[in-house]
């Protein structure tokens, strides 16, 4: 399977690589609960990608943990 172009989010984890509000993530998870289980091209879960971001808020981490 060819690698995706990572310039644009192609999965839920990709959305955490760009600035997005906690409210938007919560709405997305309410609409698409299985999104939390999506992996990026490197096999990392959304939570792992979020923790790699030095600017991630505790509120965002809590939303992801509660999902």
N, C-alpha and C positions, 0 to 999 in steps of 0.2 A: 504494500500500500504506500503510495507516495506521501511525503510529508506535506502538510498544509502550509500555506503562506501565513506566517504568524503576524503579519502587519495588522490584521483585523481579527477581533475575537471570533473564533469558530466554535466555541463551546462555552459553557458556563465559567470555567476557570479563566478564560480569556477576558471576561468582563472585569475580573478583579485586577487585571494588569493595567487597566485604565481607571481614571477617577470616576467613581459612581457612588451615589449616596446609599446609606444604610437602608433608607426607605425603599429605594428602587430594588435593592437586592431582596428585601423582605417581600415585596410585591411579586418579584420574579419567582421566589421560592414558594409563595402561596399559589401561584399559577402552575408552576412546574416543580413539584416537590422532589422529583428524582434528579433534578439538576445538581443537587449536592453530591451525587455519586458520579458525575461526569469527570472524566480524566482528560488532561491535556495531552498533547502529542508526546510528552515525555513520561506519561503514566502517572502524573501527580494529580491528586484530588484537589478540589477547590480549596479545602482547608489548608493544604500544604502550600499552595500558591499564595494564599492570603498571608500566611506566616512568613513568607519570604519577603513581603513588602514591609519595609521599615516604617511606613506611614500608616499602616492599618490600625484602625481604632479598636479599642477593647469592645466597643459596642458591636462592631462588625464581626469580631471573633465570636462574641456571644450569640449573634444571629446565626452564624454558621454552625456553632455547636448545638444550638437548639433545633436546627433543621433536621 
